[in-house]
Amino acid sequence: MSNQTNVKLRLNNSELWGGLIGLALGGFVIWQGLKLKLGTINDPGSGYVLFYTGILMCVFAGSIIIAAITEGGPTLASRWENARWSKPLLVIACLTAFSFALEPLGFLLSSIPLMLLLLRLIDPVRWTLAIPIAVLVPSGMWWVLKRLLLIQLPSGLFGIG
């Protein structure tokens, strides 16, 4: 028998780490399902679906780990090569600013500039299209949330929205 079992276990294998993270997440889901009580198949408890979902997650993560060990995989560094960080960082900055502006300015006055910024900076849309979308989408969301679903939204200093 020749040495055909070439184990390609490397610690910088991104699929190995992805599988391990998935396994840990599946274990957490199983644990939370057990905490909520499983019940029986005829009278399932609130943790029944969660528990079996966690088992499926662990099985899938195990298959990823086995494939990563036997077949290898790309390195962690290769996954992040040529990644463009400017747009995700810009979105994070916009959402952070939105979270700080939401309470003092209210829903409408904080979400309209956010939509306009996202439409113009992330994937540039013409001004003639960006402005109506930035006004109509948050206004529509405000109407659905506030009038249909009766959810309280922050109205801000000016009482708008």
Buried (B, 14 or more C-beta within 10 A) or exposed (E): EEEEEEEEEBEEBBBBBBBBEBBEBBBEBBBEBBEBEBEEEEEBBEBBEBBBBBBEBBEBBBEBBEBBBEEBBEBBEEEEEEEEEEEEEBBEEBEEBBEEBBEEBBBBBBBBBBBBBBBBBBEEBEEEEBBEBBBEBBBEBBEEBBEEEEEEBBBBEEEEB
